[in-house]
Amino acid sequence: MTDLPGIVITGASGRMGQMLVRMISGSGKARLVGCVERAGHEWVGRDIGTAMGGAPLGVTVTDDPLEAFARAQAVIDFTAPAATVEFAALAAQARAVHVIGTTGLEPAHLAKLEPAARHCVQIRAGNMSLGVNLLVRLTQKVAAALDADWDVEIVEAHHRMKVDAPSGTALMLGEAAAQGRGVALEEARVSGRDGITGARARGTIGFSAIRGGDIVGEHDVIFANDGERIILRHVATDRAIFARGALRAAIWGQGQKPGQYDMMDVLGL
């Protein structure tokens, strides 16, 4: 049992954090060795199992990430951009695999992640599910096969509590479409149309975001031309798909060389 990789969960009280705790504890593929929360959180100092309303799991929630990371072979991180940047440096110190599912990362955050990846395995993806990563690959191939007369629109829907838009998955899809066309997404991206916007510019990649209820995640990539449309779609109905993917990434990262990876690498796509 002790030869299984030990994993630390950051943001353990969140929805993804709690799902990861349950999944890792019952997986038989890894050990839960730490749970991290921000200083002052009511769960700090409590057993994570009882804090979640269940039986004790023998892991106490801490606000000291470095101490927790030192015991781990991997860290799974679904938190916030600023926290993820800090955790990256600490994961590098501990030489632990850092699996990053945090969304809303901007270019400045990404630049700060790069130095840490020189010392540890860093696996980052806007979405950890197999289905979404297949959709990303399909999007790239379809975009490469069609010229710029085909308009590209990415429509995503999530629950009312999601704080960033477009979603990390939508941006992954946009990047795939841009790569397929051989352009930079920053130059082609159009988000949040409102008012008199004028006619659509040829070759642009549009984004629309829907927020409501408890929608787990829905993504459509629409390729539209005169007289026809191609629609690629993924619908997530259970957050467990993201937790399964993150656990798979943490296990895959064991023994890999330091550097930056994504779920395409993990899934062999």
ChimeraX commands (.cxc) that place a marker at each C-alpha (Angstrom):
marker #1 position 0.00,0.00,0.00 radius 0.5
marker #1 position 2.85,2.37,0.85 radius 0.5
marker #1 position 4.30,2.13,-2.68 radius 0.5
marker #1 position 1.26,3.94,-4.05 radius 0.5
marker #1 position 1.91,7.62,-4.85 radius 0.5
marker #1 position 0.93,10.02,-2.09 radius 0.5
marker #1 position -1.27,12.89,-3.25 radius 0.5
marker #1 position -2.09,16.27,-1.70 radius 0.5
marker #1 position -5.32,18.10,-2.58 radius 0.5
marker #1 position -5.33,21.91,-2.48 radius 0.5
marker #1 position -8.60,23.74,-1.97 radius 0.5
marker #1 position -9.89,20.63,-0.23 radius 0.5
marker #1 position -13.20,22.16,0.89 radius 0.5
marker #1 position -14.32,23.04,-2.65 radius 0.5
marker #1 position -16.56,20.87,-4.80 radius 0.5
marker #1 position -13.68,19.48,-6.82 radius 0.5
marker #1 position -11.51,19.18,-3.73 radius 0.5
marker #1 position -14.06,17.05,-1.90 radius 0.5
marker #1 position -14.68,14.90,-4.98 radius 0.5
marker #1 position -10.95,14.30,-5.33 radius 0.5
marker #1 position -10.67,13.37,-1.66 radius 0.5
marker #1 position -13.41,10.76,-2.07 radius 0.5
marker #1 position -12.02,9.41,-5.32 radius 0.5
marker #1 position -8.41,9.10,-4.17 radius 0.5
marker #1 position -9.40,7.55,-0.84 radius 0.5
marker #1 position -11.34,4.81,-2.59 radius 0.5
marker #1 position -9.23,4.39,-5.71 radius 0.5
marker #1 position -6.69,1.79,-4.63 radius 0.5
marker #1 position -4.30,3.59,-7.01 radius 0.5
marker #1 position -2.97,6.36,-4.77 radius 0.5
marker #1 position -2.85,7.51,-1.15 radius 0.5
marker #1 position -4.32,10.72,0.21 radius 0.5
marker #1 position -1.48,12.21,2.28 radius 0.5
marker #1 position -2.50,15.84,2.65 radius 0.5
marker #1 position -5.26,18.42,2.28 radius 0.5
marker #1 position -4.58,22.15,2.08 radius 0.5
marker #1 position -6.86,25.10,2.75 radius 0.5
marker #1 position -6.25,28.82,3.13 radius 0.5
marker #1 position -5.22,30.21,6.51 radius 0.5
marker #1 position -8.22,30.90,8.72 radius 0.5
marker #1 position -10.51,28.40,7.01 radius 0.5
marker #1 position -12.77,26.57,9.46 radius 0.5
marker #1 position -11.57,23.15,8.25 radius 0.5
marker #1 position -7.92,23.76,9.15 radius 0.5
marker #1 position -6.90,21.42,11.98 radius 0.5
marker #1 position -9.79,19.03,11.36 radius 0.5
marker #1 position -9.74,15.55,9.85 radius 0.5
marker #1 position -10.81,15.93,6.22 radius 0.5
marker #1 position -13.23,13.02,6.47 radius 0.5
marker #1 position -15.16,14.41,9.43 radius 0.5
marker #1 position -15.03,17.93,7.97 radius 0.5
marker #1 position -16.80,16.52,4.91 radius 0.5
marker #1 position -19.45,14.93,7.14 radius 0.5
marker #1 position -18.17,11.36,7.00 radius 0.5
marker #1 position -15.82,9.01,8.79 radius 0.5
marker #1 position -12.28,10.11,9.71 radius 0.5
marker #1 position -9.69,9.52,6.97 radius 0.5
marker #1 position -6.60,10.13,9.07 radius 0.5
marker #1 position -5.57,13.26,7.15 radius 0.5
marker #1 position -5.67,16.64,8.88 radius 0.5
marker #1 position -6.40,19.76,6.84 radius 0.5
marker #1 position -3.47,22.18,6.98 radius 0.5
marker #1 position -2.75,25.74,5.90 radius 0.5
marker #1 position 0.97,24.93,5.42 radius 0.5
marker #1 position 1.29,23.72,1.81 radius 0.5
marker #1 position 5.06,23.24,1.88 radius 0.5
marker #1 position 4.86,20.87,4.83 radius 0.5
marker #1 position 2.10,18.90,3.08 radius 0.5
marker #1 position 3.86,18.83,-0.30 radius 0.5
marker #1 position 7.05,17.49,1.31 radius 0.5
marker #1 position 5.22,14.22,2.04 radius 0.5
marker #1 position 3.71,13.89,-1.44 radius 0.5
marker #1 position 4.59,12.56,-4.85 radius 0.5
marker #1 position 1.85,14.62,-6.49 radius 0.5
marker #1 position -0.30,17.69,-5.87 radius 0.5
marker #1 position -3.72,18.13,-7.51 radius 0.5
marker #1 position -4.68,21.77,-7.71 radius 0.5
marker #1 position -8.11,23.17,-8.66 radius 0.5
marker #1 position -7.89,26.56,-6.96 radius 0.5
marker #1 position -7.35,30.14,-8.18 radius 0.5
marker #1 position -4.63,31.56,-10.46 radius 0.5
marker #1 position -2.65,33.41,-7.78 radius 0.5
marker #1 position -2.72,30.39,-5.46 radius 0.5
marker #1 position -1.68,28.05,-8.27 radius 0.5
marker #1 position 1.37,30.18,-9.02 radius 0.5
marker #1 position 2.43,29.92,-5.36 radius 0.5
marker #1 position 1.75,26.18,-5.26 radius 0.5
marker #1 position 3.83,25.67,-8.42 radius 0.5
marker #1 position 6.95,27.00,-6.73 radius 0.5
marker #1 position 6.34,24.83,-3.66 radius 0.5
marker #1 position 5.65,21.72,-5.75 radius 0.5
marker #1 position 8.94,22.34,-7.56 radius 0.5
marker #1 position 10.77,22.50,-4.22 radius 0.5
marker #1 position 9.19,19.19,-3.21 radius 0.5
marker #1 position 9.84,17.68,-6.69 radius 0.5
marker #1 position 6.18,16.64,-6.70 radius 0.5
marker #1 position 4.07,16.25,-9.83 radius 0.5
marker #1 position 1.82,19.32,-10.03 radius 0.5
marker #1 position -1.52,18.64,-11.73 radius 0.5
marker #1 position -3.20,21.97,-12.49 radius 0.5
marker #1 position -6.92,22.13,-13.24 radius 0.5
marker #1 position -7.22,25.80,-12.27 radius 0.5
marker #1 position -8.98,27.95,-14.86 radius 0.5
marker #1 position -8.75,31.68,-15.46 radius 0.5
marker #1 position -4.96,31.62,-15.82 radius 0.5
marker #1 position -3.75,34.62,-17.81 radius 0.5
marker #1 position -0.47,34.98,-19.75 radius 0.5
marker #1 position 1.23,36.57,-16.73 radius 0.5
marker #1 position 0.30,33.58,-14.55 radius 0.5
marker #1 position 1.46,31.10,-17.19 radius 0.5
marker #1 position 4.81,32.84,-17.45 radius 0.5
marker #1 position 5.28,32.42,-13.70 radius 0.5
marker #1 position 4.56,28.69,-13.92 radius 0.5
marker #1 position 7.39,28.02,-16.39 radius 0.5
marker #1 position 10.35,28.25,-13.96 radius 0.5
marker #1 position 8.79,25.67,-11.64 radius 0.5
marker #1 position 8.47,23.17,-14.51 radius 0.5
marker #1 position 12.25,23.06,-14.81 radius 0.5
marker #1 position 12.34,21.15,-11.52 radius 0.5
marker #1 position 9.14,19.09,-11.53 radius 0.5
marker #1 position 6.50,17.56,-13.76 radius 0.5
marker #1 position 3.73,20.08,-14.37 radius 0.5
marker #1 position 0.53,18.88,-16.05 radius 0.5
marker #1 position -1.94,21.62,-16.89 radius 0.5
marker #1 position -5.26,21.41,-18.71 radius 0.5
marker #1 position -8.39,23.51,-18.84 radius 0.5
marker #1 position -10.29,20.23,-18.74 radius 0.5
marker #1 position -9.16,16.82,-17.55 radius 0.5
marker #1 position -11.80,14.63,-19.21 radius 0.5
marker #1 position -11.03,12.14,-22.00 radius 0.5
marker #1 position -14.07,13.26,-24.00 radius 0.5
marker #1 position -13.12,16.93,-23.97 radius 0.5
marker #1 position -9.56,16.21,-25.00 radius 0.5
marker #1 position -10.83,14.13,-27.91 radius 0.5
marker #1 position -13.06,17.10,-28.82 radius 0.5
marker #1 position -10.02,19.38,-28.75 radius 0.5
marker #1 position -8.19,17.13,-31.19 radius 0.5
marker #1 position -11.23,16.87,-33.46 radius 0.5
marker #1 position -11.63,20.65,-33.42 radius 0.5
marker #1 position -8.06,21.12,-34.56 radius 0.5
marker #1 position -8.46,18.61,-37.39 radius 0.5
marker #1 position -11.76,20.06,-38.62 radius 0.5
marker #1 position -10.39,23.61,-38.50 radius 0.5
marker #1 position -7.36,22.51,-40.52 radius 0.5
marker #1 position -9.63,20.96,-43.14 radius 0.5
marker #1 position -11.86,24.03,-43.60 radius 0.5
marker #1 position -10.88,27.47,-44.84 radius 0.5
marker #1 position -11.65,30.81,-43.22 radius 0.5
marker #1 position -15.00,31.05,-45.04 radius 0.5
marker #1 position -16.24,28.75,-42.28 radius 0.5
marker #1 position -17.09,30.83,-39.20 radius 0.5
marker #1 position -16.09,29.29,-35.87 radius 0.5
marker #1 position -18.18,29.84,-32.74 radius 0.5
marker #1 position -17.54,28.26,-29.34 radius 0.5
marker #1 position -20.54,28.22,-27.00 radius 0.5
marker #1 position -20.09,27.06,-23.42 radius 0.5
marker #1 position -22.48,26.68,-20.48 radius 0.5
marker #1 position -21.67,26.27,-16.78 radius 0.5
marker #1 position -23.26,26.58,-13.34 radius 0.5
marker #1 position -24.10,29.95,-11.82 radius 0.5
marker #1 position -21.12,29.86,-9.42 radius 0.5
marker #1 position -18.41,29.78,-12.09 radius 0.5
marker #1 position -16.40,32.98,-11.85 radius 0.5
marker #1 position -14.41,33.04,-15.11 radius 0.5
marker #1 position -15.47,33.26,-18.75 radius 0.5
marker #1 position -14.81,31.95,-21.30 radius 0.5
marker #1 position -14.17,28.65,-19.55 radius 0.5
marker #1 position -10.74,27.07,-19.63 radius 0.5
marker #1 position -12.19,24.35,-21.85 radius 0.5
marker #1 position -13.61,26.90,-24.30 radius 0.5
marker #1 position -10.18,28.50,-24.54 radius 0.5
marker #1 position -8.61,25.09,-25.17 radius 0.5
marker #1 position -11.06,24.60,-28.02 radius 0.5
marker #1 position -10.34,28.07,-29.35 radius 0.5
marker #1 position -6.61,27.39,-29.28 radius 0.5
marker #1 position -7.20,24.13,-31.14 radius 0.5
marker #1 position -9.23,25.87,-33.84 radius 0.5
marker #1 position -6.59,28.59,-34.16 radius 0.5
marker #1 position -3.78,26.04,-34.40 radius 0.5
marker #1 position -5.72,24.17,-37.07 radius 0.5
marker #1 position -5.93,27.38,-39.08 radius 0.5
marker #1 position -2.35,28.40,-38.40 radius 0.5
marker #1 position -3.24,31.66,-36.64 radius 0.5
marker #1 position -2.82,33.08,-33.14 radius 0.5
marker #1 position -5.96,32.92,-31.03 radius 0.5
marker #1 position -5.23,36.39,-29.59 radius 0.5
marker #1 position -5.55,37.85,-33.09 radius 0.5
marker #1 position -8.70,35.91,-34.08 radius 0.5
marker #1 position -10.65,35.89,-30.81 radius 0.5
marker #1 position -13.96,37.75,-30.41 radius 0.5
marker #1 position -15.79,37.55,-27.07 radius 0.5
marker #1 position -19.01,38.93,-25.64 radius 0.5
marker #1 position -20.68,40.67,-28.56 radius 0.5
marker #1 position -23.13,43.37,-27.50 radius 0.5
marker #1 position -24.85,46.26,-29.28 radius 0.5
marker #1 position -24.20,47.26,-32.88 radius 0.5
marker #1 position -21.11,45.19,-33.56 radius 0.5
marker #1 position -21.13,45.25,-37.33 radius 0.5
marker #1 position -20.76,42.27,-39.61 radius 0.5
marker #1 position -18.58,39.39,-38.53 radius 0.5
marker #1 position -14.97,39.62,-39.71 radius 0.5
marker #1 position -13.72,36.71,-41.82 radius 0.5
marker #1 position -11.54,34.25,-39.94 radius 0.5
marker #1 position -12.53,35.24,-36.41 radius 0.5
marker #1 position -13.20,32.73,-33.63 radius 0.5
marker #1 position -16.16,33.73,-31.47 radius 0.5
marker #1 position -16.93,32.84,-27.85 radius 0.5
marker #1 position -20.23,32.89,-25.97 radius 0.5
marker #1 position -20.74,31.99,-22.31 radius 0.5
marker #1 position -23.92,30.84,-20.55 radius 0.5
marker #1 position -24.17,30.71,-16.73 radius 0.5
marker #1 position -27.07,29.19,-14.82 radius 0.5
marker #1 position -28.28,26.59,-12.38 radius 0.5
marker #1 position -26.07,23.59,-11.74 radius 0.5
marker #1 position -24.83,22.96,-15.29 radius 0.5
marker #1 position -21.65,20.92,-14.97 radius 0.5
marker #1 position -20.27,21.82,-18.39 radius 0.5
marker #1 position -21.43,21.92,-22.00 radius 0.5
marker #1 position -19.30,22.94,-25.00 radius 0.5
marker #1 position -20.27,23.31,-28.64 radius 0.5
marker #1 position -17.84,24.10,-31.44 radius 0.5
marker #1 position -19.84,25.37,-34.41 radius 0.5
marker #1 position -18.35,25.60,-37.90 radius 0.5
marker #1 position -20.88,27.54,-39.99 radius 0.5
marker #1 position -20.89,28.30,-43.71 radius 0.5
marker #1 position -23.58,29.30,-46.18 radius 0.5
marker #1 position -26.10,26.46,-46.29 radius 0.5
marker #1 position -24.46,24.10,-43.77 radius 0.5
marker #1 position -23.05,23.72,-40.26 radius 0.5
marker #1 position -20.83,21.26,-38.47 radius 0.5
marker #1 position -21.36,21.07,-34.70 radius 0.5
marker #1 position -18.97,19.23,-32.36 radius 0.5
marker #1 position -20.37,18.84,-28.84 radius 0.5
marker #1 position -19.40,17.59,-25.40 radius 0.5
marker #1 position -21.76,17.45,-22.41 radius 0.5
marker #1 position -20.51,16.70,-18.90 radius 0.5
marker #1 position -23.11,15.50,-16.41 radius 0.5
marker #1 position -20.83,14.52,-13.51 radius 0.5
marker #1 position -17.75,16.30,-12.15 radius 0.5
marker #1 position -16.25,12.89,-11.43 radius 0.5
marker #1 position -14.91,12.85,-15.00 radius 0.5
marker #1 position -12.58,15.73,-14.10 radius 0.5
marker #1 position -11.44,14.08,-10.87 radius 0.5
marker #1 position -10.75,10.79,-12.69 radius 0.5
marker #1 position -8.68,12.61,-15.27 radius 0.5
marker #1 position -6.71,14.50,-12.63 radius 0.5
marker #1 position -5.92,11.30,-10.74 radius 0.5
marker #1 position -4.85,9.64,-13.98 radius 0.5
marker #1 position -2.55,12.59,-14.68 radius 0.5
marker #1 position -1.01,12.45,-11.19 radius 0.5
marker #1 position -0.21,8.76,-11.61 radius 0.5
marker #1 position 1.06,9.18,-15.20 radius 0.5
marker #1 position 3.42,11.95,-14.08 radius 0.5
marker #1 position 5.40,9.64,-11.81 radius 0.5
marker #1 position 8.77,9.01,-13.40 radius 0.5
marker #1 position 8.35,11.56,-16.20 radius 0.5
marker #1 position 11.07,14.14,-16.81 radius 0.5
marker #1 position 10.52,17.68,-15.47 radius 0.5
marker #1 position 8.64,19.89,-17.88 radius 0.5
marker #1 position 5.22,21.11,-18.89 radius 0.5
marker #1 position 2.67,18.56,-20.11 radius 0.5
marker #1 position -1.05,18.48,-20.86 radius 0.5
marker #1 position -3.80,15.86,-21.00 radius 0.5
marker #1 position -2.95,15.06,-24.60 radius 0.5
marker #1 position 0.36,13.73,-23.28 radius 0.5
marker #1 position -1.32,11.84,-20.45 radius 0.5
marker #1 position -3.88,10.24,-22.76 radius 0.5
marker #1 position -1.42,9.53,-25.56 radius 0.5
marker #1 position -3.37,11.66,-28.05 radius 0.5
marker link #1:1,2 radius 0.2
marker link #1:2,3 radius 0.2
marker link #1:3,4 radius 0.2
marker link #1:4,5 radius 0.2
marker link #1:5,6 radius 0.2
marker link #1:6,7 radius 0.2
marker link #1:7,8 radius 0.2
marker link #1:8,9 radius 0.2
marker link #1:9,10 radius 0.2
marker link #1:10,11 radius 0.2
marker link #1:11,12 radius 0.2
marker link #1:12,13 radius 0.2
marker link #1:13,14 radius 0.2
marker link #1:14,15 radius 0.2
marker link #1:15,16 radius 0.2
marker link #1:16,17 radius 0.2
marker link #1:17,18 radius 0.2
marker link #1:18,19 radius 0.2
marker link #1:19,20 radius 0.2
marker link #1:20,21 radius 0.2
marker link #1:21,22 radius 0.2
marker link #1:22,23 radius 0.2
marker link #1:23,24 radius 0.2
marker link #1:24,25 radius 0.2
marker link #1:25,26 radius 0.2
marker link #1:26,27 radius 0.2
marker link #1:27,28 radius 0.2
marker link #1:28,29 radius 0.2
marker link #1:29,30 radius 0.2
marker link #1:30,31 radius 0.2
marker link #1:31,32 radius 0.2
marker link #1:32,33 radius 0.2
marker link #1:33,34 radius 0.2
marker link #1:34,35 radius 0.2
marker link #1:35,36 radius 0.2
marker link #1:36,37 radius 0.2
marker link #1:37,38 radius 0.2
marker link #1:38,39 radius 0.2
marker link #1:39,40 radius 0.2
marker link #1:40,41 radius 0.2
marker link #1:41,42 radius 0.2
marker link #1:42,43 radius 0.2
marker link #1:43,44 radius 0.2
marker link #1:44,45 radius 0.2
marker link #1:45,46 radius 0.2
marker link #1:46,47 radius 0.2
marker link #1:47,48 radius 0.2
marker link #1:48,49 radius 0.2
marker link #1:49,50 radius 0.2
marker link #1:50,51 radius 0.2
marker link #1:51,52 radius 0.2
marker link #1:52,53 radius 0.2
marker link #1:53,54 radius 0.2
marker link #1:54,55 radius 0.2
marker link #1:55,56 radius 0.2
marker link #1:56,57 radius 0.2
marker link #1:57,58 radius 0.2
marker link #1:58,59 radius 0.2
marker link #1:59,60 radius 0.2
marker link #1:60,61 radius 0.2
marker link #1:61,62 radius 0.2
marker link #1:62,63 radius 0.2
marker link #1:63,64 radius 0.2
marker link #1:64,65 radius 0.2
marker link #1:65,66 radius 0.2
marker link #1:66,67 radius 0.2
marker link #1:67,68 radius 0.2
marker link #1:68,69 radius 0.2
marker link #1:69,70 radius 0.2
marker link #1:70,71 radius 0.2
marker link #1:71,72 radius 0.2
marker link #1:72,73 radius 0.2
marker link #1:73,74 radius 0.2
marker link #1:74,75 radius 0.2
marker link #1:75,76 radius 0.2
marker link #1:76,77 radius 0.2
marker link #1:77,78 radius 0.2
marker link #1:78,79 radius 0.2
marker link #1:79,80 radius 0.2
marker link #1:80,81 radius 0.2
marker link #1:81,82 radius 0.2
marker link #1:82,83 radius 0.2
marker link #1:83,84 radius 0.2
marker link #1:84,85 radius 0.2
marker link #1:85,86 radius 0.2
marker link #1:86,87 radius 0.2
marker link #1:87,88 radius 0.2
marker link #1:88,89 radius 0.2
marker link #1:89,90 radius 0.2
marker link #1:90,91 radius 0.2
marker link #1:91,92 radius 0.2
marker link #1:92,93 radius 0.2
marker link #1:93,94 radius 0.2
marker link #1:94,95 radius 0.2
marker link #1:95,96 radius 0.2
marker link #1:96,97 radius 0.2
marker link #1:97,98 radius 0.2
marker link #1:98,99 radius 0.2
marker link #1:99,100 radius 0.2
marker link #1:100,101 radius 0.2
marker link #1:101,102 radius 0.2
marker link #1:102,103 radius 0.2
marker link #1:103,104 radius 0.2
marker link #1:104,105 radius 0.2
marker link #1:105,106 radius 0.2
marker link #1:106,107 radius 0.2
marker link #1:107,108 radius 0.2
marker link #1:108,109 radius 0.2
marker link #1:109,110 radius 0.2
marker link #1:110,111 radius 0.2
marker link #1:111,112 radius 0.2
marker link #1:112,113 radius 0.2
marker link #1:113,114 radius 0.2
marker link #1:114,115 radius 0.2
marker link #1:115,116 radius 0.2
marker link #1:116,117 radius 0.2
marker link #1:117,118 radius 0.2
marker link #1:118,119 radius 0.2
marker link #1:119,120 radius 0.2
marker link #1:120,121 radius 0.2
marker link #1:121,122 radius 0.2
marker link #1:122,123 radius 0.2
marker link #1:123,124 radius 0.2
marker link #1:124,125 radius 0.2
marker link #1:125,126 radius 0.2
marker link #1:126,127 radius 0.2
marker link #1:127,128 radius 0.2
marker link #1:128,129 radius 0.2
marker link #1:129,130 radius 0.2
marker link #1:130,131 radius 0.2
marker link #1:131,132 radius 0.2
marker link #1:132,133 radius 0.2
marker link #1:133,134 radius 0.2
marker link #1:134,135 radius 0.2
marker link #1:135,136 radius 0.2
marker link #1:136,137 radius 0.2
marker link #1:137,138 radius 0.2
marker link #1:138,139 radius 0.2
marker link #1:139,140 radius 0.2
marker link #1:140,141 radius 0.2
marker link #1:141,142 radius 0.2
marker link #1:142,143 radius 0.2
marker link #1:143,144 radius 0.2
marker link #1:144,145 radius 0.2
marker link #1:145,146 radius 0.2
marker link #1:146,147 radius 0.2
marker link #1:147,148 radius 0.2
marker link #1:148,149 radius 0.2
marker link #1:149,150 radius 0.2
marker link #1:150,151 radius 0.2
marker link #1:151,152 radius 0.2
marker link #1:152,153 radius 0.2
marker link #1:153,154 radius 0.2
marker link #1:154,155 radius 0.2
marker link #1:155,156 radius 0.2
marker link #1:156,157 radius 0.2
marker link #1:157,158 radius 0.2
marker link #1:158,159 radius 0.2
marker link #1:159,160 radius 0.2
marker link #1:160,161 radius 0.2
marker link #1:161,162 radius 0.2
marker link #1:162,163 radius 0.2
marker link #1:163,164 radius 0.2
marker link #1:164,165 radius 0.2
marker link #1:165,166 radius 0.2
marker link #1:166,167 radius 0.2
marker link #1:167,168 radius 0.2
marker link #1:168,169 radius 0.2
marker link #1:169,170 radius 0.2
marker link #1:170,171 radius 0.2
marker link #1:171,172 radius 0.2
marker link #1:172,173 radius 0.2
marker link #1:173,174 radius 0.2
marker link #1:174,175 radius 0.2
marker link #1:175,176 radius 0.2
marker link #1:176,177 radius 0.2
marker link #1:177,178 radius 0.2
marker link #1:178,179 radius 0.2
marker link #1:179,180 radius 0.2
marker link #1:180,181 radius 0.2
marker link #1:181,182 radius 0.2
marker link #1:182,183 radius 0.2
marker link #1:183,184 radius 0.2
marker link #1:184,185 radius 0.2
marker link #1:185,186 radius 0.2
marker link #1:186,187 radius 0.2
marker link #1:187,188 radius 0.2
marker link #1:188,189 radius 0.2
marker link #1:189,190 radius 0.2
marker link #1:190,191 radius 0.2
marker link #1:191,192 radius 0.2
marker link #1:192,193 radius 0.2
marker link #1:193,194 radius 0.2
marker link #1:194,195 radius 0.2
marker link #1:195,196 radius 0.2
marker link #1:196,197 radius 0.2
marker link #1:197,198 radius 0.2
marker link #1:198,199 radius 0.2
marker link #1:199,200 radius 0.2
marker link #1:200,201 radius 0.2
marker link #1:201,202 radius 0.2
marker link #1:202,203 radius 0.2
marker link #1:203,204 radius 0.2
marker link #1:204,205 radius 0.2
marker link #1:205,206 radius 0.2
marker link #1:206,207 radius 0.2
marker link #1:207,208 radius 0.2
marker link #1:208,209 radius 0.2
marker link #1:209,210 radius 0.2
marker link #1:210,211 radius 0.2
marker link #1:211,212 radius 0.2
marker link #1:212,213 radius 0.2
marker link #1:213,214 radius 0.2
marker link #1:214,215 radius 0.2
marker link #1:215,216 radius 0.2
marker link #1:216,217 radius 0.2
marker link #1:217,218 radius 0.2
marker link #1:218,219 radius 0.2
marker link #1:219,220 radius 0.2
marker link #1:220,221 radius 0.2
marker link #1:221,222 radius 0.2
marker link #1:222,223 radius 0.2
marker link #1:223,224 radius 0.2
marker link #1:224,225 radius 0.2
marker link #1:225,226 radius 0.2
marker link #1:226,227 radius 0.2
marker link #1:227,228 radius 0.2
marker link #1:228,229 radius 0.2
marker link #1:229,230 radius 0.2
marker link #1:230,231 radius 0.2
marker link #1:231,232 radius 0.2
marker link #1:232,233 radius 0.2
marker link #1:233,234 radius 0.2
marker link #1:234,235 radius 0.2
marker link #1:235,236 radius 0.2
marker link #1:236,237 radius 0.2
marker link #1:237,238 radius 0.2
marker link #1:238,239 radius 0.2
marker link #1:239,240 radius 0.2
marker link #1:240,241 radius 0.2
marker link #1:241,242 radius 0.2
marker link #1:242,243 radius 0.2
marker link #1:243,244 radius 0.2
marker link #1:244,245 radius 0.2
marker link #1:245,246 radius 0.2
marker link #1:246,247 radius 0.2
marker link #1:247,248 radius 0.2
marker link #1:248,249 radius 0.2
marker link #1:249,250 radius 0.2
marker link #1:250,251 radius 0.2
marker link #1:251,252 radius 0.2
marker link #1:252,253 radius 0.2
marker link #1:253,254 radius 0.2
marker link #1:254,255 radius 0.2
marker link #1:255,256 radius 0.2
marker link #1:256,257 radius 0.2
marker link #1:257,258 radius 0.2
marker link #1:258,259 radius 0.2
marker link #1:259,260 radius 0.2
marker link #1:260,261 radius 0.2
marker link #1:261,262 radius 0.2
marker link #1:262,263 radius 0.2
marker link #1:263,264 radius 0.2
marker link #1:264,265 radius 0.2
marker link #1:265,266 radius 0.2
marker link #1:266,267 radius 0.2
marker link #1:267,268 radius 0.2
marker link #1:268,269 radius 0.2
view
